[in-house]
Amino acid sequence: MNANTKQFLKWLVIGLIVLLTLLHQDFWFWDTYEPLIFGFIPIGLAYHAMISLLAGFFWFLAIKYCWPEGVDDVEEELTSEEGNSDQTSSDAH
């Protein structure tokens, strides 16, 4: 993936999170519980459930497209260094 595409996806994810934040402020369902979704879920609760599912999906997108590269490599290097030091200390005995 080239740099322009990554930059576009990063700003798209940021825009979606801002949009989701604005949509979360739902003053339009405060005064009513009808219609009932599936016959028993009040509309406000169903709306917030959908917001929660979208938030999880947007978090997935943020990790996939906005997470900096190389961050996980440092932990792998530290783990391999610890394994090497354990191995050399056991060889010394």
N, C-alpha and C positions, 0 to 999 in steps of 0.2 A: 504494500500500500504506500503510495507516494505521500509526500509531506502536505501537499495541498488537500488531499482527501482526508488525511488525519486531522488537519486544522478545521476543515469544514465539519467533520463529524463531532469534533470537540465542541464547537460552537453550537451545533445542532442539539447536542445533549444538554448543554447549559441552557439553551432556549427552552427545551422541553421541561427541564426542572423548574425554571422560572414560571412557565405556563402552568405546570401542575401546582405550584405554590399558590398562584392566583386562583386557580379553579378550586383549590381546597377551601377557600373562604366562601362557603356556600350559604349565603343568606337567603336564598330562594326556597329552601326546604325547611326552614325553621318553624313555620307555622302549620305545617301539614304532615301527616303521616301517610296519607293516601297519595297515589295508588300503592297498593301492596305488591311487591315483587314476589313472584311465585306464590302469591296468595297469603304470605305471612311475614315477609320482610318489609318494614317501612322504607319508603323511598330514600330518606336521609341516610339510613344505615346501609342500604345497598350502594348509595352514592359513595359513601366513605370506604366501603369494601373495595369498590372499583378504584378509588384513588390509591388505596394501599397496594393493590395489585400492580397498578401503573408505577407506583414509586419503586417497587421491587424490580420491575422490568427496566425502569430508567437507571436504577443503580447498576444493574447488569450491563447496560450500555455504557455507563460511565467507566466501569472497570475495564470493559473490553476495548473501548476506543480512547479513553482519556488517561488511563493509568500510565505513568512514566515508565519508559523502558529502562531496564538495567537495575531497577530497585530490588527485584528478587534475586539477581545475580550476587549481590553482596552477601545475602544470607547463605546462599549455596557455597560461596567462597569460605565463609566463616565455618560452616559445617565441615567442609573438606579439610580445612586447616586443623580443626579440633580432632578429626579422625587421624590425621597424620601425626599430630603430637601425641595422641594416645598410643599409636603404633610404635613410635620411636621410643617412648618411655617404657613400653613393655619389652622392647628389644634390648634396652640397656640392662634390664635385670637379668 
